[in-house]
Amino acid sequence: MKPVTLGIYEYIGAHVGDWGAVMAVAVPSSIPAAVLLVVAQKYVAAGISGGSIK
């Protein structure tokens, strides 16, 4: 078992010319991070703005 991103990195090392397959895996693997950002966007913005005010 290893993370999807590590698998993508290893695949790129072996098959550099097949970018279609790399992107076919990269897009679905980025969906959980995008969903997490959308859900936590309010808290991230509050933390950034709260830390800049003295």
mmCIF entry with sequence, helices, sheets and N, C-alpha, C, O atoms, coordinates in Angstrom:
data_MODEL
# 
_entry.id   MODEL 
# 
_entity.id                         1 
_entity.type                       polymer 
_entity.pdbx_number_of_molecules   1 
# 
_entity_poly.entity_id                      1 
_entity_poly.type                           'polypeptide(L)' 
_entity_poly.nstd_linkage                   no 
_entity_poly.nstd_monomer                   no 
_entity_poly.pdbx_seq_one_letter_code       MKPVTLGIYEYIGAHVGDWGAVMAVAVPSSIPAAVLLVVAQKYVAAGISGGSIK 
_entity_poly.pdbx_seq_one_letter_code_can   MKPVTLGIYEYIGAHVGDWGAVMAVAVPSSIPAAVLLVVAQKYVAAGISGGSIK 
_entity_poly.pdbx_strand_id                 A 
# 
loop_
_entity_poly_seq.entity_id 
_entity_poly_seq.num 
_entity_poly_seq.mon_id 
_entity_poly_seq.hetero 
1 1  MET n 
1 2  LYS n 
1 3  PRO n 
1 4  VAL n 
1 5  THR n 
1 6  LEU n 
1 7  GLY n 
1 8  ILE n 
1 9  TYR n 
1 10 GLU n 
1 11 TYR n 
1 12 ILE n 
1 13 GLY n 
1 14 ALA n 
1 15 HIS n 
1 16 VAL n 
1 17 GLY n 
1 18 ASP n 
1 19 TRP n 
1 20 GLY n 
1 21 ALA n 
1 22 VAL n 
1 23 MET n 
1 24 ALA n 
1 25 VAL n 
1 26 ALA n 
1 27 VAL n 
1 28 PRO n 
1 29 SER n 
1 30 SER n 
1 31 ILE n 
1 32 PRO n 
1 33 ALA n 
1 34 ALA n 
1 35 VAL n 
1 36 LEU n 
1 37 LEU n 
1 38 VAL n 
1 39 VAL n 
1 40 ALA n 
1 41 GLN n 
1 42 LYS n 
1 43 TYR n 
1 44 VAL n 
1 45 ALA n 
1 46 ALA n 
1 47 GLY n 
1 48 ILE n 
1 49 SER n 
1 50 GLY n 
1 51 GLY n 
1 52 SER n 
1 53 ILE n 
1 54 LYS n 
# 
_struct_asym.id          A 
_struct_asym.entity_id   1 
# 
loop_
_struct_conf.conf_type_id 
_struct_conf.id 
_struct_conf.pdbx_PDB_helix_id 
_struct_conf.beg_label_comp_id 
_struct_conf.beg_label_asym_id 
_struct_conf.beg_label_seq_id 
_struct_conf.pdbx_beg_PDB_ins_code 
_struct_conf.end_label_comp_id 
_struct_conf.end_label_asym_id 
_struct_conf.end_label_seq_id 
_struct_conf.pdbx_end_PDB_ins_code 
_struct_conf.beg_auth_comp_id 
_struct_conf.beg_auth_asym_id 
_struct_conf.beg_auth_seq_id 
_struct_conf.end_auth_comp_id 
_struct_conf.end_auth_asym_id 
_struct_conf.end_auth_seq_id 
_struct_conf.pdbx_PDB_helix_class 
_struct_conf.details 
_struct_conf.pdbx_PDB_helix_length 
HELX_P HELX_P1 AA1 VAL A 4  ? ALA A 14 ? VAL A 4  ALA A 14 1 ? 11 
HELX_P HELX_P2 AA2 TRP A 19 ? SER A 52 ? TRP A 19 SER A 52 1 ? 34 
# 
_struct_conf_type.id          HELX_P 
_struct_conf_type.criteria    ? 
_struct_conf_type.reference   ? 
# 
loop_
_atom_site.group_PDB 
_atom_site.id 
_atom_site.type_symbol 
_atom_site.label_atom_id 
_atom_site.label_alt_id 
_atom_site.label_comp_id 
_atom_site.label_asym_id 
_atom_site.label_entity_id 
_atom_site.label_seq_id 
_atom_site.pdbx_PDB_ins_code 
_atom_site.Cartn_x 
_atom_site.Cartn_y 
_atom_site.Cartn_z 
_atom_site.occupancy 
_atom_site.B_iso_or_equiv 
_atom_site.pdbx_formal_charge 
_atom_site.auth_seq_id 
_atom_site.auth_comp_id 
_atom_site.auth_asym_id 
_atom_site.auth_atom_id 
_atom_site.pdbx_PDB_model_num 
ATOM 1   N N  . MET A 1 1  ? 0.841   -1.180 0.000   1.00 0.00 ? 1  MET A N  1 
ATOM 2   C CA . MET A 1 1  ? 0.000   0.000  0.000   1.00 0.00 ? 1  MET A CA 1 
ATOM 3   C C  . MET A 1 1  ? 0.888   1.244  0.000   1.00 0.00 ? 1  MET A C  1 
ATOM 4   O O  . MET A 1 1  ? 1.811   1.363  0.805   1.00 0.00 ? 1  MET A O  1 
ATOM 5   N N  . LYS A 1 2  ? 0.596   2.156  -0.905  1.00 0.00 ? 2  LYS A N  1 
ATOM 6   C CA . LYS A 1 2  ? 1.287   3.433  -0.951  1.00 0.00 ? 2  LYS A CA 1 
ATOM 7   C C  . LYS A 1 2  ? 0.330   4.496  -1.480  1.00 0.00 ? 2  LYS A C  1 
ATOM 8   O O  . LYS A 1 2  ? -0.665  4.173  -2.129  1.00 0.00 ? 2  LYS A O  1 
ATOM 9   N N  . PRO A 1 3  ? 0.625   5.741  -1.209  1.00 0.00 ? 3  PRO A N  1 
ATOM 10  C CA . PRO A 1 3  ? -0.257  6.822  -1.679  1.00 0.00 ? 3  PRO A CA 1 
ATOM 11  C C  . PRO A 1 3  ? -0.310  6.886  -3.210  1.00 0.00 ? 3  PRO A C  1 
ATOM 12  O O  . PRO A 1 3  ? 0.630   6.493  -3.901  1.00 0.00 ? 3  PRO A O  1 
ATOM 13  N N  . VAL A 1 4  ? -1.421  7.385  -3.705  1.00 0.00 ? 4  VAL A N  1 
ATOM 14  C CA . VAL A 1 4  ? -1.613  7.499  -5.154  1.00 0.00 ? 4  VAL A CA 1 
ATOM 15  C C  . VAL A 1 4  ? -0.552  8.412  -5.762  1.00 0.00 ? 4  VAL A C  1 
ATOM 16  O O  . VAL A 1 4  ? -0.061  8.153  -6.861  1.00 0.00 ? 4  VAL A O  1 
ATOM 17  N N  . THR A 1 5  ? -0.200  9.475  -5.050  1.00 0.00 ? 5  THR A N  1 
ATOM 18  C CA . THR A 1 5  ? 0.780   10.412 -5.594  1.00 0.00 ? 5  THR A CA 1 
ATOM 19  C C  . THR A 1 5  ? 2.145   9.754  -5.788  1.00 0.00 ? 5  THR A C  1 
ATOM 20  O O  . THR A 1 5  ? 2.850   10.061 -6.750  1.00 0.00 ? 5  THR A O  1 
ATOM 21  N N  . LEU A 1 6  ? 2.515   8.863  -4.894  1.00 0.00 ? 6  LEU A N  1 
ATOM 22  C CA . LEU A 1 6  ? 3.782   8.139  -5.051  1.00 0.00 ? 6  LEU A CA 1 
ATOM 23  C C  . LEU A 1 6  ? 3.705   7.197  -6.248  1.00 0.00 ? 6  LEU A C  1 
ATOM 24  O O  . LEU A 1 6  ? 4.675   7.053  -6.993  1.00 0.00 ? 6  LEU A O  1 
ATOM 25  N N  . GLY A 1 7  ? 2.563   6.564  -6.429  1.00 0.00 ? 7  GLY A N  1 
ATOM 26  C CA . GLY A 1 7  ? 2.377   5.704  -7.588  1.00 0.00 ? 7  GLY A CA 1 
ATOM 27  C C  . GLY A 1 7  ? 2.478   6.480  -8.895  1.00 0.00 ? 7  GLY A C  1 
ATOM 28  O O  . GLY A 1 7  ? 3.061   5.996  -9.865  1.00 0.00 ? 7  GLY A O  1 
ATOM 29  N N  . ILE A 1 8  ? 1.909   7.685  -8.920  1.00 0.00 ? 8  ILE A N  1 
ATOM 30  C CA . ILE A 1 8  ? 2.007   8.537  -10.112 1.00 0.00 ? 8  ILE A CA 1 
ATOM 31  C C  . ILE A 1 8  ? 3.468   8.885  -10.380 1.00 0.00 ? 8  ILE A C  1 
ATOM 32  O O  . ILE A 1 8  ? 3.923   8.838  -11.523 1.00 0.00 ? 8  ILE A O  1 
ATOM 33  N N  . TYR A 1 9  ? 4.192   9.230  -9.332  1.00 0.00 ? 9  TYR A N  1 
ATOM 34  C CA . TYR A 1 9  ? 5.604   9.593  -9.486  1.00 0.00 ? 9  TYR A CA 1 
ATOM 35  C C  . TYR A 1 9  ? 6.405   8.419  -10.037 1.00 0.00 ? 9  TYR A C  1 
ATOM 36  O O  . TYR A 1 9  ? 7.239   8.599  -10.923 1.00 0.00 ? 9  TYR A O  1 
ATOM 37  N N  . GLU A 1 10 ? 6.160   7.235  -9.525  1.00 0.00 ? 10 GLU A N  1 
ATOM 38  C CA . GLU A 1 10 ? 6.868   6.055  -10.021 1.00 0.00 ? 10 GLU A CA 1 
ATOM 39  C C  . GLU A 1 10 ? 6.480   5.744  -11.464 1.00 0.00 ? 10 GLU A C  1 
ATOM 40  O O  . GLU A 1 10 ? 7.328   5.332  -12.256 1.00 0.00 ? 10 GLU A O  1 
ATOM 41  N N  . TYR A 1 11 ? 5.214   5.936  -11.813 1.00 0.00 ? 11 TYR A N  1 
ATOM 42  C CA . TYR A 1 11 ? 4.755   5.688  -13.177 1.00 0.00 ? 11 TYR A CA 1 
ATOM 43  C C  . TYR A 1 11 ? 5.406   6.666  -14.152 1.00 0.00 ? 11 TYR A C  1 
ATOM 44  O O  . TYR A 1 11 ? 5.773   6.289  -15.265 1.00 0.00 ? 11 TYR A O  1 
ATOM 45  N N  . ILE A 1 12 ? 5.548   7.924  -13.731 1.00 0.00 ? 12 ILE A N  1 
ATOM 46  C CA . ILE A 1 12 ? 6.198   8.916  -14.593 1.00 0.00 ? 12 ILE A CA 1 
ATOM 47  C C  . ILE A 1 12 ? 7.641   8.508  -14.857 1.00 0.00 ? 12 ILE A C  1 
ATOM 48  O O  . ILE A 1 12 ? 8.135   8.670  -15.973 1.00 0.00 ? 12 ILE A O  1 
ATOM 49  N N  . GLY A 1 13 ? 8.322   7.981  -13.841 1.00 0.00 ? 13 GLY A N  1 
ATOM 50  C CA . GLY A 1 13 ? 9.701   7.545  -14.013 1.00 0.00 ? 13 GLY A CA 1 
ATOM 51  C C  . GLY A 1 13 ? 9.838   6.419  -15.019 1.00 0.00 ? 13 GLY A C  1 
ATOM 52  O O  . GLY A 1 13 ? 10.851  6.330  -15.712 1.00 0.00 ? 13 GLY A O  1 
ATOM 53  N N  . ALA A 1 14 ? 8.830   5.554  -15.112 1.00 0.00 ? 14 ALA A N  1 
ATOM 54  C CA . ALA A 1 14 ? 8.907   4.416  -16.015 1.00 0.00 ? 14 ALA A CA 1 
ATOM 55  C C  . ALA A 1 14 ? 8.335   4.713  -17.399 1.00 0.00 ? 14 ALA A C  1 
ATOM 56  O O  . ALA A 1 14 ? 8.825   4.178  -18.394 1.00 0.00 ? 14 ALA A O  1 
ATOM 57  N N  . HIS A 1 15 ? 7.318   5.547  -17.478 1.00 0.00 ? 15 HIS A N  1 
ATOM 58  C CA . HIS A 1 15 ? 6.609   5.804  -18.746 1.00 0.00 ? 15 HIS A CA 1 
ATOM 59  C C  . HIS A 1 15 ? 6.445   7.301  -18.966 1.00 0.00 ? 15 HIS A C  1 
ATOM 60  O O  . HIS A 1 15 ? 5.333   7.821  -18.876 1.00 0.00 ? 15 HIS A O  1 
ATOM 61  N N  . VAL A 1 16 ? 7.508   7.978  -19.247 1.00 0.00 ? 16 VAL A N  1 
ATOM 62  C CA . VAL A 1 16 ? 7.465   9.435  -19.361 1.00 0.00 ? 16 VAL A CA 1 
ATOM 63  C C  . VAL A 1 16 ? 6.617   9.895  -20.543 1.00 0.00 ? 16 VAL A C  1 
ATOM 64  O O  . VAL A 1 16 ? 6.000   10.958 -20.465 1.00 0.00 ? 16 VAL A O  1 
ATOM 65  N N  . GLY A 1 17 ? 6.565   9.146  -21.612 1.00 0.00 ? 17 GLY A N  1 
ATOM 66  C CA . GLY A 1 17 ? 5.854   9.584  -22.811 1.00 0.00 ? 17 GLY A CA 1 
ATOM 67  C C  . GLY A 1 17 ? 4.352   9.445  -22.751 1.00 0.00 ? 17 GLY A C  1 
ATOM 68  O O  . GLY A 1 17 ? 3.667   10.016 -23.600 1.00 0.00 ? 17 GLY A O  1 
ATOM 69  N N  . ASP A 1 18 ? 3.801   8.720  -21.800 1.00 0.00 ? 18 ASP A N  1 
ATOM 70  C CA . ASP A 1 18 ? 2.363   8.470  -21.751 1.00 0.00 ? 18 ASP A CA 1 
ATOM 71  C C  . ASP A 1 18 ? 1.678   9.426  -20.782 1.00 0.00 ? 18 ASP A C  1 
ATOM 72  O O  . ASP A 1 18 ? 1.230   9.012  -19.712 1.00 0.00 ? 18 ASP A O  1 
ATOM 73  N N  . TRP A 1 19 ? 1.594   10.710 -21.153 1.00 0.00 ? 19 TRP A N  1 
ATOM 74  C CA . TRP A 1 19 ? 1.037   11.728 -20.263 1.00 0.00 ? 19 TRP A CA 1 
ATOM 75  C C  . TRP A 1 19 ? -0.473  11.612 -20.117 1.00 0.00 ? 19 TRP A C  1 
ATOM 76  O O  . TRP A 1 19 ? -1.028  12.072 -19.119 1.00 0.00 ? 19 TRP A O  1 
ATOM 77  N N  . GLY A 1 20 ? -1.143  11.013 -21.083 1.00 0.00 ? 20 GLY A N  1 
ATOM 78  C CA . GLY A 1 20 ? -2.585  10.838 -20.977 1.00 0.00 ? 20 GLY A CA 1 
ATOM 79  C C  . GLY A 1 20 ? -2.946  9.949  -19.793 1.00 0.00 ? 20 GLY A C  1 
ATOM 80  O O  . GLY A 1 20 ? -3.885  10.247 -19.054 1.00 0.00 ? 20 GLY A O  1 
ATOM 81  N N  . ALA A 1 21 ? -2.210  8.870  -19.614 1.00 0.00 ? 21 ALA A N  1 
ATOM 82  C CA . ALA A 1 21 ? -2.463  7.969  -18.489 1.00 0.00 ? 21 ALA A CA 1 
ATOM 83  C C  . ALA A 1 21 ? -2.128  8.639  -17.164 1.00 0.00 ? 21 ALA A C  1 
ATOM 84  O O  . ALA A 1 21 ? -2.821  8.435  -16.167 1.00 0.00 ? 21 ALA A O  1 
ATOM 85  N N  . VAL A 1 22 ? -1.072  9.437  -17.154 1.00 0.00 ? 22 VAL A N  1 
ATOM 86  C CA . VAL A 1 22 ? -0.688  10.142 -15.928 1.00 0.00 ? 22 VAL A CA 1 
ATOM 87  C C  . VAL A 1 22 ? -1.780  11.128 -15.523 1.00 0.00 ? 22 VAL A C  1 
ATOM 88  O O  . VAL A 1 22 ? -2.147  11.195 -14.350 1.00 0.00 ? 22 VAL A O  1 
ATOM 89  N N  . MET A 1 23 ? -2.294  11.882 -16.468 1.00 0.00 ? 23 MET A N  1 
ATOM 90  C CA . MET A 1 23 ? -3.337  12.856 -16.164 1.00 0.00 ? 23 MET A CA 1 
ATOM 91  C C  . MET A 1 23 ? -4.661  12.181 -15.810 1.00 0.00 ? 23 MET A C  1 
ATOM 92  O O  . MET A 1 23 ? -5.440  12.713 -15.019 1.00 0.00 ? 23 MET A O  1 
ATOM 93  N N  . ALA A 1 24 ? -4.914  11.007 -16.398 1.00 0.00 ? 24 ALA A N  1 
ATOM 94  C CA . ALA A 1 24 ? -6.137  10.270 -16.078 1.00 0.00 ? 24 ALA A CA 1 
ATOM 95  C C  . ALA A 1 24 ? -6.150  9.836  -14.617 1.00 0.00 ? 24 ALA A C  1 
ATOM 96  O O  . ALA A 1 24 ? -7.224  9.692  -14.033 1.00 0.00 ? 24 ALA A O  1 
ATOM 97  N N  . VAL A 1 25 ? -5.001  9.626  -14.024 1.00 0.00 ? 25 VAL A N  1 
ATOM 98  C CA . VAL A 1 25 ? -4.920  9.260  -12.611 1.00 0.00 ? 25 VAL A CA 1 
ATOM 99  C C  . VAL A 1 25 ? -4.780  10.502 -11.734 1.00 0.00 ? 25 VAL A C  1 
ATOM 100 O O  . VAL A 1 25 ? -5.286  10.518 -10.612 1.00 0.00 ? 25 VAL A O  1 
ATOM 101 N N  . ALA A 1 26 ? -4.110  11.529 -12.218 1.00 0.00 ? 26 ALA A N  1 
ATOM 102 C CA . ALA A 1 26 ? -3.851  12.722 -11.411 1.00 0.00 ? 26 ALA A CA 1 
ATOM 103 C C  . ALA A 1 26 ? -5.132  13.500 -11.107 1.00 0.00 ? 26 ALA A C  1 
ATOM 104 O O  . ALA A 1 26 ? -5.291  14.020 -10.002 1.00 0.00 ? 26 ALA A O  1 
ATOM 105 N N  . VAL A 1 27 ? -6.029  13.584 -12.057 1.00 0.00 ? 27 VAL A N  1 
ATOM 106 C CA . VAL A 1 27 ? -7.254  14.360 -11.845 1.00 0.00 ? 27 VAL A CA 1 
ATOM 107 C C  . VAL A 1 27 ? -8.131  13.741 -10.751 1.00 0.00 ? 27 VAL A C  1 
ATOM 108 O O  . VAL A 1 27 ? -8.523  14.454 -9.827  1.00 0.00 ? 27 VAL A O  1 
ATOM 109 N N  . PRO A 1 28 ? -8.453  12.447 -10.818 1.00 0.00 ? 28 PRO A N  1 
ATOM 110 C CA . PRO A 1 28 ? -9.264  11.890 -9.721  1.00 0.00 ? 28 PRO A CA 1 
ATOM 111 C C  . PRO A 1 28 ? -8.546  11.887 -8.369  1.00 0.00 ? 28 PRO A C  1 
ATOM 112 O O  . PRO A 1 28 ? -9.195  11.966 -7.325  1.00 0.00 ? 28 PRO A O  1 
ATOM 113 N N  . SER A 1 29 ? -7.233  11.799 -8.380  1.00 0.00 ? 29 SER A N  1 
ATOM 114 C CA . SER A 1 29 ? -6.515  11.794 -7.101  1.00 0.00 ? 29 SER A CA 1 
ATOM 115 C C  . SER A 1 29 ? -6.485  13.177 -6.463  1.00 0.00 ? 29 SER A C  1 
ATOM 116 O O  . SER A 1 29 ? -6.219  13.287 -5.266  1.00 0.00 ? 29 SER A O  1 
ATOM 117 N N  . SER A 1 30 ? -6.749  14.234 -7.227  1.00 0.00 ? 30 SER A N  1 
ATOM 118 C CA . SER A 1 30 ? -6.766  15.581 -6.663  1.00 0.00 ? 30 SER A CA 1 
ATOM 119 C C  . SER A 1 30 ? -8.151  15.985 -6.153  1.00 0.00 ? 30 SER A C  1 
ATOM 120 O O  . SER A 1 30 ? -8.281  17.013 -5.489  1.00 0.00 ? 30 SER A O  1 
ATOM 121 N N  . ILE A 1 31 ? -9.169  15.208 -6.444  1.00 0.00 ? 31 ILE A N  1 
ATOM 122 C CA . ILE A 1 31 ? -10.533 15.550 -6.027  1.00 0.00 ? 31 ILE A CA 1 
ATOM 123 C C  . ILE A 1 31 ? -10.684 15.615 -4.505  1.00 0.00 ? 31 ILE A C  1 
ATOM 124 O O  . ILE A 1 31 ? -11.295 16.565 -4.015  1.00 0.00 ? 31 ILE A O  1 
ATOM 125 N N  . PRO A 1 32 ? -10.159 14.652 -3.726  1.00 0.00 ? 32 PRO A N  1 
ATOM 126 C CA . PRO A 1 32 ? -10.321 14.778 -2.268  1.00 0.00 ? 32 PRO A CA 1 
ATOM 127 C C  . PRO A 1 32 ? -9.695  16.050 -1.697  1.00 0.00 ? 32 PRO A C  1 
ATOM 128 O O  . PRO A 1 32 ? -10.264 16.653 -0.787  1.00 0.00 ? 32 PRO A O  1 
ATOM 129 N N  . ALA A 1 33 ? -8.553  16.464 -2.204  1.00 0.00 ? 33 ALA A N  1 
ATOM 130 C CA . ALA A 1 33 ? -7.933  17.696 -1.728  1.00 0.00 ? 33 ALA A CA 1 
ATOM 131 C C  . ALA A 1 33 ? -8.787  18.910 -2.091  1.00 0.00 ? 33 ALA A C  1 
ATOM 132 O O  . ALA A 1 33 ? -8.911  19.835 -1.289  1.00 0.00 ? 33 ALA A O  1 
ATOM 133 N N  . ALA A 1 34 ? -9.368  18.921 -3.269  1.00 0.00 ? 34 ALA A N  1 
ATOM 134 C CA . ALA A 1 34 ? -10.212 20.041 -3.685  1.00 0.00 ? 34 ALA A CA 1 
ATOM 135 C C  . ALA A 1 34 ? -11.477 20.116 -2.837  1.00 0.00 ? 34 ALA A C  1 
ATOM 136 O O  . ALA A 1 34 ? -11.904 21.205 -2.454  1.00 0.00 ? 34 ALA A O  1 
ATOM 137 N N  . VAL A 1 35 ? -12.073 18.974 -2.543  1.00 0.00 ? 35 VAL A N  1 
ATOM 138 C CA . VAL A 1 35 ? -13.275 18.950 -1.707  1.00 0.00 ? 35 VAL A CA 1 
ATOM 139 C C  . VAL A 1 35 ? -12.946 19.441 -0.301  1.00 0.00 ? 35 VAL A C  1 
ATOM 140 O O  . VAL A 1 35 ? -13.704 20.218 0.280   1.00 0.00 ? 35 VAL A O  1 
ATOM 141 N N  . LEU A 1 36 ? -11.827 18.994 0.241   1.00 0.00 ? 36 LEU A N  1 
ATOM 142 C CA . LEU A 1 36 ? -11.413 19.434 1.575   1.00 0.00 ? 36 LEU A CA 1 
ATOM 143 C C  . LEU A 1 36 ? -11.185 20.945 1.604   1.00 0.00 ? 36 LEU A C  1 
ATOM 144 O O  . LEU A 1 36 ? -11.548 21.603 2.579   1.00 0.00 ? 36 LEU A O  1 
ATOM 145 N N  . LEU A 1 37 ? -10.595 21.494 0.562   1.00 0.00 ? 37 LEU A N  1 
ATOM 146 C CA . LEU A 1 37 ? -10.369 22.938 0.503   1.00 0.00 ? 37 LEU A CA 1 
ATOM 147 C C  . LEU A 1 37 ? -11.688 23.702 0.456   1.00 0.00 ? 37 LEU A C  1 
ATOM 148 O O  . LEU A 1 37 ? -11.833 24.730 1.117   1.00 0.00 ? 37 LEU A O  1 
ATOM 149 N N  . VAL A 1 38 ? -12.639 23.214 -0.312  1.00 0.00 ? 38 VAL A N  1 
ATOM 150 C CA . VAL A 1 38 ? -13.938 23.885 -0.403  1.00 0.00 ? 38 VAL A CA 1 
ATOM 151 C C  . VAL A 1 38 ? -14.653 23.846 0.949   1.00 0.00 ? 38 VAL A C  1 
ATOM 152 O O  . VAL A 1 38 ? -15.248 24.838 1.369   1.00 0.00 ? 38 VAL A O  1 
ATOM 153 N N  . VAL A 1 39 ? -14.592 22.708 1.621   1.00 0.00 ? 39 VAL A N  1 
ATOM 154 C CA . VAL A 1 39 ? -15.262 22.570 2.911   1.00 0.00 ? 39 VAL A CA 1 
ATOM 155 C C  . VAL A 1 39 ? -14.607 23.451 3.971   1.00 0.00 ? 39 VAL A C  1 
ATOM 156 O O  . VAL A 1 39 ? -15.299 24.059 4.788   1.00 0.00 ? 39 VAL A O  1 
ATOM 157 N N  . ALA A 1 40 ? -13.292 23.522 3.963   1.00 0.00 ? 40 ALA A N  1 
ATOM 158 C CA . ALA A 1 40 ? -12.566 24.249 5.004   1.00 0.00 ? 40 ALA A CA 1 
ATOM 159 C C  . ALA A 1 40 ? -12.180 25.670 4.594   1.00 0.00 ? 40 ALA A C  1 
ATOM 160 O O  . ALA A 1 40 ? -11.414 26.326 5.300   1.00 0.00 ? 40 ALA A O  1 
ATOM 161 N N  . GLN A 1 41 ? -12.692 26.147 3.480   1.00 0.00 ? 41 GLN A N  1 
ATOM 162 C CA . GLN A 1 41 ? -12.298 27.460 2.958   1.00 0.00 ? 41 GLN A CA 1 
ATOM 163 C C  . GLN A 1 41 ? -12.588 28.583 3.955   1.00 0.00 ? 41 GLN A C  1 
ATOM 164 O O  . GLN A 1 41 ? -11.784 29.505 4.094   1.00 0.00 ? 41 GLN A O  1 
ATOM 165 N N  . LYS A 1 42 ? -13.697 28.520 4.633   1.00 0.00 ? 42 LYS A N  1 
ATOM 166 C CA . LYS A 1 42 ? -14.055 29.558 5.598   1.00 0.00 ? 42 LYS A CA 1 
ATOM 167 C C  . LYS A 1 42 ? -13.027 29.618 6.725   1.00 0.00 ? 42 LYS A C  1 
ATOM 168 O O  . LYS A 1 42 ? -12.625 30.704 7.144   1.00 0.00 ? 42 LYS A O  1 
ATOM 169 N N  . TYR A 1 43 ? -12.605 28.463 7.210   1.00 0.00 ? 43 TYR A N  1 
ATOM 170 C CA . TYR A 1 43 ? -11.651 28.410 8.315   1.00 0.00 ? 43 TYR A CA 1 
ATOM 171 C C  . TYR A 1 43 ? -10.244 28.811 7.876   1.00 0.00 ? 43 TYR A C  1 
ATOM 172 O O  . TYR A 1 43 ? -9.506  29.440 8.635   1.00 0.00 ? 43 TYR A O  1 
ATOM 173 N N  . VAL A 1 44 ? -9.881  28.449 6.662   1.00 0.00 ? 44 VAL A N  1 
ATOM 174 C CA . VAL A 1 44 ? -8.563  28.830 6.144   1.00 0.00 ? 44 VAL A CA 1 
ATOM 175 C C  . VAL A 1 44 ? -8.490  30.343 5.981   1.00 0.00 ? 44 VAL A C  1 
ATOM 176 O O  . VAL A 1 44 ? -7.493  30.956 6.362   1.00 0.00 ? 44 VAL A O  1 
ATOM 177 N N  . ALA A 1 45 ? -9.531  30.951 5.421   1.00 0.00 ? 45 ALA A N  1 
ATOM 178 C CA . ALA A 1 45 ? -9.547  32.402 5.221   1.00 0.00 ? 45 ALA A CA 1 
ATOM 179 C C  . ALA A 1 45 ? -9.539  33.127 6.568   1.00 0.00 ? 45 ALA A C  1 
ATOM 180 O O  . ALA A 1 45 ? -8.868  34.149 6.713   1.00 0.00 ? 45 ALA A O  1 
ATOM 181 N N  . ALA A 1 46 ? -10.274 32.613 7.549   1.00 0.00 ? 46 ALA A N  1 
ATOM 182 C CA . ALA A 1 46 ? -10.302 33.244 8.865   1.00 0.00 ? 46 ALA A CA 1 
ATOM 183 C C  . ALA A 1 46 ? -8.935  33.145 9.542   1.00 0.00 ? 46 ALA A C  1 
ATOM 184 O O  . ALA A 1 46 ? -8.513  34.088 10.210  1.00 0.00 ? 46 ALA A O  1 
ATOM 185 N N  . GLY A 1 47 ? -8.254  32.043 9.385   1.00 0.00 ? 47 GLY A N  1 
ATOM 186 C CA . GLY A 1 47 ? -6.929  31.872 9.979   1.00 0.00 ? 47 GLY A CA 1 
ATOM 187 C C  . GLY A 1 47 ? -5.892  32.772 9.345   1.00 0.00 ? 47 GLY A C  1 
ATOM 188 O O  . GLY A 1 47 ? -5.022  33.302 10.035  1.00 0.00 ? 47 GLY A O  1 
ATOM 189 N N  . ILE A 1 48 ? -5.973  32.948 8.045   1.00 0.00 ? 48 ILE A N  1 
ATOM 190 C CA . ILE A 1 48 ? -5.021  33.820 7.354   1.00 0.00 ? 48 ILE A CA 1 
ATOM 191 C C  . ILE A 1 48 ? -5.249  35.278 7.757   1.00 0.00 ? 48 ILE A C  1 
ATOM 192 O O  . ILE A 1 48 ? -4.297  35.988 8.081   1.00 0.00 ? 48 ILE A O  1 
ATOM 193 N N  . SER A 1 49 ? -6.501  35.721 7.737   1.00 0.00 ? 49 SER A N  1 
ATOM 194 C CA . SER A 1 49 ? -6.781  37.108 8.059   1.00 0.00 ? 49 SER A CA 1 
ATOM 195 C C  . SER A 1 49 ? -6.610  37.379 9.554   1.00 0.00 ? 49 SER A C  1 
ATOM 196 O O  . SER A 1 49 ? -6.209  38.480 9.932   1.00 0.00 ? 49 SER A O  1 
ATOM 197 N N  . GLY A 1 50 ? -6.900  36.412 10.400  1.00 0.00 ? 50 GLY A N  1 
ATOM 198 C CA . GLY A 1 50 ? -6.732  36.592 11.833  1.00 0.00 ? 50 GLY A CA 1 
ATOM 199 C C  . GLY A 1 50 ? -5.279  36.674 12.256  1.00 0.00 ? 50 GLY A C  1 
ATOM 200 O O  . GLY A 1 50 ? -4.960  37.353 13.232  1.00 0.00 ? 50 GLY A O  1 
ATOM 201 N N  . GLY A 1 51 ? -4.419  36.018 11.564  1.00 0.00 ? 51 GLY A N  1 
ATOM 202 C CA . GLY A 1 51 ? -2.998  36.042 11.896  1.00 0.00 ? 51 GLY A CA 1 
ATOM 203 C C  . GLY A 1 51 ? -2.293  37.303 11.430  1.00 0.00 ? 51 GLY A C  1 
ATOM 204 O O  . GLY A 1 51 ? -1.199  37.610 11.903  1.00 0.00 ? 51 GLY A O  1 
ATOM 205 N N  . SER A 1 52 ? -2.906  38.042 10.506  1.00 0.00 ? 52 SER A N  1 
ATOM 206 C CA . SER A 1 52 ? -2.243  39.235 9.980   1.00 0.00 ? 52 SER A CA 1 
ATOM 207 C C  . SER A 1 52 ? -2.620  40.502 10.740  1.00 0.00 ? 52 SER A C  1 
ATOM 208 O O  . SER A 1 52 ? -2.008  41.549 10.530  1.00 0.00 ? 52 SER A O  1 
ATOM 209 N N  . ILE A 1 53 ? -3.611  40.425 11.615  1.00 0.00 ? 53 ILE A N  1 
ATOM 210 C CA . ILE A 1 53 ? -4.059  41.607 12.360  1.00 0.00 ? 53 ILE A CA 1 
ATOM 211 C C  . ILE A 1 53 ? -3.455  41.573 13.754  1.00 0.00 ? 53 ILE A C  1 
ATOM 212 O O  . ILE A 1 53 ? -3.518  40.558 14.449  1.00 0.00 ? 53 ILE A O  1 
ATOM 213 N N  . LYS A 1 54 ? -2.868  42.696 14.154  1.00 0.00 ? 54 LYS A N  1 
ATOM 214 C CA . LYS A 1 54 ? -2.266  42.761 15.495  1.00 0.00 ? 54 LYS A CA 1 
ATOM 215 C C  . LYS A 1 54 ? -3.260  43.251 16.506  1.00 0.00 ? 54 LYS A C  1 
ATOM 216 O O  . LYS A 1 54 ? -2.932  43.370 17.686  1.00 0.00 ? 54 LYS A O  1 
# 
